Amino acid sequence: MTTPDATPVVVVGGSIAGLATALALAERGLPVRVLERSAPPPEGPAAKAAELWERPTVPQSGHSHILTSLGVRVLRRRAPWLLESALADGAQLLDLTAAAPAGPREPADDDLVALAVRRTFLELLLYRGVRNLPGVTLEHGTTVRGLLLDPSRTRVTGVVTDLGAPVPARYVVDATGRRAASLSWLADAGLPVGVDLTGPTELRCFTRFYRLDTPGHTFPGPLNRGNAAGGIWDHWAAVVHPADNGTFAIALGAPTADPATDALRTPAGFTAAARLSPHVAPWADERVATPLSEVRAITTPPNVLRSTARPGPRQAAALFPVGDAACVTDPLYGRGMSLALQHAFELAELLTAHPEPGREQSERAARLADDLYRPWFDQATHDSAARAALWRSRAEGAPPPPAPPAPRGRPHLAEIAGAAAGDAAIWRGLVRVLMGLDTPEDVFDAAGFTRRVRRAPAAPAGQRPPTRAELLAALGAGERP
């Protein structure tokens, strides 16, 4: 009779991806030790604790997030208790078909929902659930500085903390987010590190949170995007994302190299721009909502697909990136949390089905990650480049450049969105892609889809967004006393 291996899986990073991986592994009977740099979250009611939770090691946590239909599907199938807890504590499901062109409802429309929730709120509930699981240890204030390797230096056997303490591990999961710390661990160990695939976003975001003062926290306007209100236009973006307990975020996007829009980081400039924006303006009315935060600014990282998340020679067995440590895509499309949840549960399934560290396990994990992330990385890289080039031309006063060729000759996202306004079938396909339920290949490359898009009638004129001159004038007026 063999004795079960009591060596834990070490998960480095206790955010969404790390906690979800810990949950998935623990549910399969594996001991898990989570090492997190930051302090634990506050205690108390979830809504208030989420508001007070500062995450200096996760700079994007204070910005607008969405849980797409993919994320909701993962929770429904893999962690229904978490979805039920979130809904009971004030999150809400948004029916995306409310924004669909007129037509009969279809059975698959039941999947077209999104969860309105702050990232810190969902993460707090996940944290509280995971810390109570048998076999899970959560340690705070611990930074990992390096790897432990077996004598052959081909397998990871643990990590070393900043205090020099060795932590043995059955497997090591890198859930350190955009830092992807495992790359530096490998390099410090003298192991070769592959080349990441990257594509710039040229995007900076400005976010402010509010609480609705309307009776029953009723929305002051429709969600024209299904899970959001607003738009991504030819020189900037403005979007409202409803969240839990009557809270919501307004997020504004602008080019990185555009000093003229620096005033968006000030409350006056931010408010002036929000009140000028179609579909967003009703939410920025001071009679409707009270600000909960200052304006938070962040320059977004490039799209990245890590070498550790792609097939090819493995530097060391038993080391697995998850979530943003494996792939980062343009946050304007809101895929991060949902893809991290999907990856966490798929990785746990793989490790329990193929528990022996080595070449086969490593290759399977790399293929899993590449299959999951590659479609979204490719699409995001194209969409980011097209948007960045257009925004750059507007900022420079130059004619808009031709859009870069779309993958496999498929229609551009803007073209599909225009056709979707009056065609329910195109709308469903587009939303299923945007919400992560189907890949771009599944929908955009399907027989007849391109022909249908190009034969669709012109989109009806909607509310006109501000021109760049109007936006800059509003920012200047907002800055004047």
C-alpha positions as CSV (number, residue, x, y, z in Angstrom):
1,M,0.0,0.0,0.0
2,T,1.5,3.4,-1.0
3,T,1.3,6.4,1.2
4,P,-0.2,9.5,-0.4
5,D,2.3,12.3,-1.1
6,A,1.7,14.9,1.6
7,T,4.0,17.5,-0.2
8,P,1.7,20.4,-1.1
9,V,1.3,22.1,-4.3
10,V,2.8,25.6,-3.8
11,V,0.7,28.4,-5.4
12,V,2.7,31.7,-5.6
13,G,0.2,34.5,-5.6
14,G,-3.1,34.7,-3.8
15,S,-5.2,36.7,-6.2
16,I,-8.0,35.5,-8.5
17,A,-5.9,33.0,-10.5
18,G,-4.0,31.7,-7.5
19,L,-7.1,31.3,-5.3
20,A,-9.1,29.6,-8.0
21,T,-6.2,27.2,-8.6
22,A,-6.0,26.4,-4.9
23,L,-9.7,25.8,-4.8
24,A,-9.7,23.5,-7.8
25,L,-6.7,21.5,-6.5
26,A,-8.0,21.2,-3.0
27,E,-11.4,19.9,-4.2
28,R,-9.4,17.1,-5.9
29,G,-7.8,16.2,-2.6
30,L,-4.4,17.8,-3.1
31,P,-2.8,19.8,-0.3
32,V,-2.1,23.4,-1.2
33,R,0.1,26.1,0.2
34,V,-0.6,29.6,-1.1
35,L,2.2,32.1,-0.7
36,E,1.1,35.8,-1.0
37,R,3.2,38.9,-0.7
38,S,0.4,41.2,0.6
39,A,-1.6,41.4,3.8
40,P,-4.9,39.6,4.2
41,P,-8.1,41.4,3.2
42,P,-10.2,43.2,5.9
43,E,-12.9,41.3,7.8
44,G,-16.5,42.4,8.1
45,P,-19.4,42.6,5.6
46,A,-18.2,41.8,2.1
47,A,-19.4,44.9,0.4
48,K,-17.6,47.2,2.9
49,A,-14.5,45.1,3.2
50,A,-14.1,45.1,-0.6
51,E,-14.3,48.9,-0.6
52,L,-11.5,49.1,2.0
53,W,-9.3,46.4,0.6
54,E,-6.1,48.0,-0.8
55,R,-4.0,45.9,-3.2
56,P,-0.7,47.6,-3.8
57,T,0.7,44.4,-5.4
58,V,-2.2,44.2,-7.8
59,P,-2.4,47.6,-9.3
60,Q,-5.3,46.7,-11.7
61,S,-7.5,45.6,-8.8
62,G,-8.8,49.1,-8.2
63,H,-10.0,49.4,-11.8
64,S,-13.1,48.4,-13.6
65,H,-13.5,44.7,-14.2
66,I,-16.2,42.4,-15.6
67,L,-16.9,38.7,-15.3
68,T,-18.0,37.7,-18.8
69,S,-20.3,34.9,-19.7
70,L,-17.4,32.5,-19.8
71,G,-16.6,33.4,-16.2
72,V,-20.2,32.9,-15.1
73,R,-20.3,29.5,-16.9
74,V,-17.1,28.5,-15.0
75,L,-18.7,29.4,-11.7
76,R,-22.0,27.7,-12.5
77,R,-20.2,24.5,-13.3
78,R,-17.2,24.5,-11.0
79,A,-17.9,26.8,-8.0
80,P,-21.7,27.3,-7.8
81,W,-21.3,28.3,-4.1
82,L,-19.2,31.3,-5.1
83,L,-21.7,32.5,-7.6
84,E,-24.6,32.0,-5.1
85,S,-22.6,33.8,-2.4
86,A,-21.9,36.7,-4.7
87,L,-25.5,37.1,-5.7
88,A,-26.7,36.8,-2.1
89,D,-24.3,39.5,-1.0
90,G,-25.3,42.0,-3.7
91,A,-23.8,41.1,-7.1
92,Q,-26.2,40.7,-10.0
93,L,-26.5,38.9,-13.2
94,L,-27.0,41.0,-16.3
95,D,-29.1,39.7,-19.2
96,L,-27.1,40.6,-22.3
97,T,-30.0,40.0,-24.6
98,A,-31.6,43.2,-23.4
99,A,-29.3,44.9,-25.9
100,A,-30.0,42.5,-28.8
101,P,-31.8,43.4,-32.0
102,A,-35.5,42.6,-32.0
103,G,-36.3,38.9,-32.5
104,P,-37.3,35.7,-30.7
105,R,-35.2,34.4,-27.9
106,E,-33.1,31.3,-28.5
107,P,-32.2,28.5,-26.1
108,A,-28.5,29.3,-26.1
109,D,-29.4,32.9,-25.0
110,D,-29.5,31.6,-21.4
111,D,-25.7,31.6,-21.5
112,L,-25.6,35.3,-22.4
113,V,-25.2,36.8,-19.0
114,A,-22.5,38.6,-17.1
115,L,-21.9,39.1,-13.4
116,A,-21.9,42.7,-12.2
117,V,-19.3,42.7,-9.5
118,R,-16.2,44.5,-8.3
119,R,-13.1,42.5,-8.6
120,T,-12.2,43.0,-5.0
121,F,-15.7,41.8,-3.9
122,L,-15.5,38.6,-5.9
123,E,-11.9,38.0,-4.9
124,L,-12.8,38.5,-1.2
125,L,-15.6,35.9,-1.3
126,L,-13.3,33.5,-3.1
127,Y,-10.6,34.1,-0.5
128,R,-13.0,33.5,2.4
129,G,-14.1,30.2,0.8
130,V,-10.7,29.0,0.0
131,R,-9.2,29.7,3.5
132,N,-11.8,27.4,5.1
133,L,-11.0,24.4,2.9
134,P,-9.2,21.5,4.5
135,G,-5.8,21.0,3.2
136,V,-5.3,24.7,2.2
137,T,-2.8,27.0,3.9
138,L,-2.7,30.7,3.1
139,E,0.5,32.5,4.1
140,H,0.8,36.3,3.8
141,G,3.8,38.6,3.7
142,T,5.8,35.9,1.9
143,T,7.8,36.7,-1.3
144,V,9.3,33.9,-3.4
145,R,12.8,34.7,-4.7
146,G,13.7,31.5,-6.5
147,L,13.3,27.8,-7.3
148,L,14.4,24.6,-5.8
149,L,15.5,22.0,-8.4
150,D,16.2,18.3,-8.4
151,P,19.8,17.1,-8.9
152,S,19.3,16.8,-12.7
153,R,18.0,20.5,-12.7
154,T,15.1,19.4,-14.9
155,R,12.4,19.4,-12.3
156,V,11.2,22.0,-9.9
157,T,10.9,20.7,-6.3
158,G,10.0,23.8,-4.4
159,V,10.7,27.5,-4.0
160,V,12.9,29.7,-1.8
161,T,11.4,32.7,0.0
162,D,13.0,36.1,0.5
163,L,14.2,34.9,3.9
164,G,16.1,32.1,2.3
165,A,13.6,29.5,3.6
166,P,13.1,26.5,1.3
167,V,9.5,25.4,0.7
168,P,9.2,21.9,-0.8
169,A,6.5,21.5,-3.4
170,R,4.9,18.7,-5.5
171,Y,4.3,21.3,-8.2
172,V,4.8,25.1,-8.3
173,V,2.1,27.3,-9.8
174,D,3.0,30.8,-10.8
175,A,0.0,33.0,-10.1
176,T,2.0,36.2,-9.8
177,G,0.0,38.0,-12.4
178,R,1.5,40.3,-15.0
179,R,5.0,40.0,-13.3
180,A,5.2,36.4,-14.4
181,A,7.8,35.9,-11.7
182,S,8.7,32.4,-12.8
183,L,10.6,33.9,-15.8
184,S,13.0,35.6,-13.4
185,W,13.2,32.5,-11.2
186,L,14.2,30.4,-14.2
187,A,16.8,32.9,-15.4
188,D,18.3,33.2,-11.8
189,A,18.6,29.4,-11.8
190,G,20.6,29.6,-15.0
191,L,17.9,27.9,-17.0
192,P,17.0,29.2,-20.5
193,V,14.0,31.4,-20.8
194,G,12.0,31.4,-24.1
195,V,10.8,34.4,-26.0
196,D,7.4,35.8,-25.2
197,L,4.9,36.9,-27.9
198,T,3.9,40.5,-27.4
199,G,1.7,43.1,-29.0
200,P,1.4,46.7,-27.7
201,T,-1.9,48.1,-26.4
202,E,-0.9,51.8,-26.3
203,L,-3.7,52.3,-23.8
204,R,-4.1,54.1,-20.5
205,C,-7.2,53.8,-18.4
206,F,-8.8,56.1,-15.8
207,T,-11.4,54.6,-13.4
208,R,-13.6,56.0,-10.8
209,F,-16.1,54.1,-8.6
210,Y,-19.5,55.4,-7.6
211,R,-22.6,54.3,-5.6
212,L,-26.0,54.9,-7.1
213,D,-28.3,57.1,-5.0
214,T,-31.4,56.2,-7.0
215,P,-34.3,54.3,-5.3
216,G,-33.4,50.6,-5.2
217,H,-30.2,51.4,-7.0
218,T,-32.0,51.5,-10.3
219,F,-29.9,52.2,-13.4
220,P,-30.2,55.8,-14.7
221,G,-29.9,54.5,-18.3
222,P,-29.9,51.4,-20.5
223,L,-26.9,49.2,-20.9
224,N,-26.4,49.6,-24.6
225,R,-23.5,47.1,-24.6
226,G,-25.5,44.4,-22.6
227,N,-23.1,44.3,-19.7
228,A,-22.1,48.0,-19.9
229,A,-23.0,51.4,-21.2
230,G,-20.9,53.5,-23.4
231,G,-18.6,52.9,-26.4
232,I,-15.1,52.6,-27.9
233,W,-14.9,55.3,-30.4
234,D,-12.3,56.6,-33.0
235,H,-10.1,58.5,-30.5
236,W,-11.1,57.3,-27.0
237,A,-13.4,55.1,-24.9
238,A,-15.9,55.7,-22.1
239,V,-17.7,52.8,-20.5
240,V,-19.9,52.2,-17.4
241,H,-19.6,48.8,-15.7
242,P,-22.3,48.1,-13.1
243,A,-21.1,46.2,-10.0
244,D,-22.4,44.9,-6.7
245,N,-24.5,46.6,-4.1
246,G,-25.4,49.6,-6.2
247,T,-21.8,50.4,-7.1
248,F,-20.5,51.0,-10.6
249,A,-17.3,52.1,-12.3
250,I,-16.8,54.6,-15.1
251,A,-13.7,53.8,-17.1
252,L,-12.2,56.1,-19.6
253,G,-9.5,55.0,-22.1
254,A,-7.1,57.2,-24.0
255,P,-3.8,56.8,-25.9
256,T,-0.7,56.5,-23.8
257,A,1.3,59.2,-25.7
258,D,-1.3,61.9,-25.6
259,P,-0.6,64.7,-23.1
260,A,-3.7,66.6,-24.2
261,T,-5.8,64.0,-22.3
262,D,-3.8,64.0,-19.1
263,A,-6.6,66.0,-17.5
264,L,-8.6,62.8,-17.4
265,R,-6.7,61.9,-14.2
266,T,-8.3,64.9,-12.3
267,P,-11.8,64.7,-10.9
268,A,-13.0,67.8,-12.8
269,G,-11.6,66.6,-16.1
270,F,-12.8,63.0,-15.6
271,T,-16.3,64.2,-14.8
272,A,-16.5,66.6,-17.7
273,A,-15.5,63.9,-20.1
274,A,-17.9,61.4,-18.6
275,R,-20.8,63.9,-18.9
276,L,-20.0,64.4,-22.5
277,S,-20.1,60.7,-23.4
278,P,-23.2,59.0,-24.9
279,H,-24.8,56.4,-22.6
280,V,-22.3,57.3,-19.8
281,A,-23.6,60.9,-19.1
282,P,-26.7,59.8,-17.1
283,W,-24.4,57.9,-14.7
284,A,-22.1,60.8,-14.1
285,D,-25.0,63.1,-12.9
286,E,-24.3,64.3,-9.4
287,R,-27.9,63.8,-8.5
288,V,-27.7,60.1,-9.5
289,A,-24.5,58.8,-7.8
290,T,-21.9,59.6,-5.2
291,P,-18.2,59.0,-5.9
292,L,-16.5,56.3,-3.8
293,S,-13.0,56.7,-5.0
294,E,-10.6,59.2,-6.5
295,V,-9.7,58.8,-10.2
296,R,-7.3,56.0,-10.6
297,A,-4.9,56.0,-13.6
298,I,-3.0,53.0,-15.0
299,T,-1.0,52.4,-18.2
300,T,-1.9,49.0,-19.4
301,P,0.7,46.4,-20.3
302,P,1.1,44.9,-23.7
303,N,-0.7,41.8,-24.9
304,V,1.6,39.0,-23.9
305,L,1.6,35.2,-24.4
306,R,4.4,33.8,-22.3
307,S,6.9,31.3,-23.5
308,T,6.0,29.2,-20.4
309,A,2.4,28.9,-21.7
310,R,3.3,27.7,-25.2
311,P,4.4,24.3,-26.6
312,G,8.1,23.9,-27.0
313,P,11.1,22.9,-24.9
314,R,10.3,23.0,-21.2
315,Q,12.9,24.7,-19.0
316,A,11.8,22.6,-16.0
317,A,9.0,20.2,-15.2
318,A,6.4,20.8,-12.4
319,L,6.3,24.6,-13.0
320,F,3.0,26.0,-14.3
321,P,1.9,29.6,-15.0
322,V,-1.8,30.4,-14.6
323,G,-3.9,33.5,-15.4
324,D,-2.0,36.7,-16.2
325,A,1.3,34.9,-15.6
326,A,0.5,32.9,-18.7
327,C,-1.2,35.5,-20.9
328,V,-2.3,39.1,-20.7
329,T,-4.8,40.5,-23.2
330,D,-6.0,44.1,-23.7
331,P,-8.1,44.9,-20.6
332,L,-10.5,47.0,-22.7
333,Y,-12.1,43.7,-23.6
334,G,-12.3,42.4,-20.0
335,R,-11.3,38.8,-20.5
336,G,-8.7,38.4,-17.7
337,M,-10.7,37.2,-14.8
338,S,-12.8,34.7,-16.8
339,L,-9.9,33.2,-18.6
340,A,-8.0,32.9,-15.3
341,L,-10.9,31.0,-13.7
342,Q,-11.1,28.6,-16.7
343,H,-7.4,28.0,-16.7
344,A,-7.3,27.3,-13.0
345,F,-9.9,24.5,-13.2
346,E,-8.5,23.0,-16.4
347,L,-5.0,22.9,-15.0
348,A,-6.2,21.2,-11.8
349,E,-8.0,18.6,-13.9
350,L,-4.8,17.9,-15.9
351,L,-2.6,17.6,-12.8
352,T,-4.9,15.1,-11.2
353,A,-5.3,13.1,-14.4
354,H,-1.5,13.2,-15.1
355,P,0.2,13.5,-11.7
356,E,3.7,12.5,-12.6
357,P,6.0,15.4,-13.2
358,G,7.9,15.1,-16.4
359,R,7.9,15.8,-20.1
360,E,4.4,14.4,-20.8
361,Q,2.8,16.4,-18.0
362,S,4.6,19.6,-19.1
363,E,3.7,19.3,-22.7
364,R,0.1,18.7,-21.9
365,A,0.0,21.7,-19.6
366,A,1.6,23.9,-22.3
367,R,-0.9,22.7,-24.9
368,L,-3.7,23.4,-22.6
369,A,-2.6,26.9,-21.9
370,D,-1.9,27.6,-25.6
371,D,-5.3,26.3,-26.7
372,L,-7.0,28.4,-24.1
373,Y,-5.2,31.7,-24.6
374,R,-3.9,31.7,-28.2
375,P,-7.2,32.7,-29.9
376,W,-7.7,35.6,-27.5
377,F,-4.1,36.7,-27.7
378,D,-4.2,36.7,-31.5
379,Q,-7.5,38.6,-31.6
380,A,-6.5,41.1,-29.0
381,T,-3.1,41.8,-30.7
382,H,-5.0,42.7,-33.9
383,D,-7.7,44.7,-32.2
384,S,-5.3,46.6,-30.1
385,A,-3.1,47.5,-33.1
386,A,-6.0,48.7,-35.1
387,R,-7.4,50.8,-32.3
388,A,-4.0,52.2,-31.3
389,A,-3.2,53.2,-34.9
390,L,-6.6,54.9,-35.2
391,W,-6.3,56.8,-31.9
392,R,-2.8,57.8,-32.7
393,S,-3.9,59.3,-36.0
394,R,-6.7,61.3,-34.4
395,A,-4.3,62.6,-31.7
396,E,-1.8,63.7,-34.4
397,G,-4.5,65.1,-36.7
398,A,-3.6,62.7,-39.5
399,P,-5.9,60.8,-41.8
400,P,-6.9,57.4,-40.2
401,P,-4.7,54.6,-41.4
402,P,-6.0,51.5,-43.1
403,A,-6.8,48.8,-40.5
404,P,-4.3,46.0,-40.4
405,P,-5.4,42.8,-42.0
406,A,-7.6,40.8,-39.8
407,P,-6.6,37.2,-39.0
408,R,-7.5,34.7,-41.8
409,G,-9.2,37.5,-43.7
410,R,-12.1,37.7,-41.4
411,P,-14.1,41.0,-41.0
412,H,-12.7,43.6,-38.6
413,L,-14.3,43.9,-35.2
414,A,-15.7,47.3,-35.9
415,E,-17.3,46.0,-39.2
416,I,-18.9,43.1,-37.3
417,A,-20.2,45.4,-34.6
418,G,-21.8,47.7,-37.2
419,A,-23.5,44.7,-38.8
420,A,-24.6,43.3,-35.5
421,A,-26.7,46.4,-34.8
422,G,-29.5,45.2,-37.1
423,D,-28.8,41.4,-37.5
424,A,-29.6,39.2,-34.5
425,A,-27.5,36.3,-35.8
426,I,-24.4,38.4,-36.2
427,W,-25.1,40.0,-32.8
428,R,-25.2,36.7,-31.1
429,G,-22.0,35.5,-32.7
430,L,-20.3,38.8,-31.8
431,V,-21.5,38.7,-28.2
432,R,-20.5,35.1,-27.7
433,V,-17.0,35.9,-28.8
434,L,-16.8,39.1,-26.7
435,M,-18.1,37.2,-23.7
436,G,-15.6,34.3,-24.2
437,L,-18.1,31.5,-24.9
438,D,-16.9,30.9,-28.4
439,T,-13.5,31.7,-30.0
440,P,-13.1,34.0,-32.9
441,E,-12.4,31.0,-35.1
442,D,-15.6,29.3,-34.0
443,V,-17.7,32.3,-35.1
444,F,-15.9,34.7,-37.4
445,D,-14.4,32.0,-39.6
446,A,-17.7,30.0,-39.8
447,A,-19.0,29.4,-43.3
448,G,-21.1,32.3,-44.5
449,F,-20.4,34.6,-41.5
450,T,-18.2,37.1,-43.5
451,R,-20.7,37.2,-46.4
452,R,-23.5,37.9,-43.9
453,V,-21.6,40.7,-42.3
454,R,-20.8,42.3,-45.6
455,R,-24.3,42.1,-46.8
456,A,-25.8,43.5,-43.6
457,P,-27.6,46.9,-43.8
458,A,-25.8,49.9,-42.5
459,A,-26.0,50.3,-38.8
460,P,-28.6,52.9,-37.6
461,A,-27.1,56.2,-36.4
462,G,-26.7,56.2,-32.7
463,Q,-25.8,59.0,-30.2
464,R,-22.9,60.9,-31.6
465,P,-19.7,60.7,-29.5
466,P,-17.7,63.9,-28.9
467,T,-15.1,64.8,-31.4
468,R,-11.6,65.1,-30.2
469,A,-11.9,68.9,-30.3
470,E,-15.1,68.7,-28.2
471,L,-13.4,66.4,-25.7
472,L,-10.3,68.6,-25.3
473,A,-12.5,71.6,-24.9
474,A,-14.5,69.9,-22.1
475,L,-11.3,68.8,-20.4
476,G,-10.0,72.4,-20.5
477,A,-13.3,73.8,-19.2
478,G,-13.2,71.2,-16.4
479,E,-9.8,72.2,-15.4
480,R,-10.6,75.9,-15.2
481,P,-11.7,77.2,-11.7
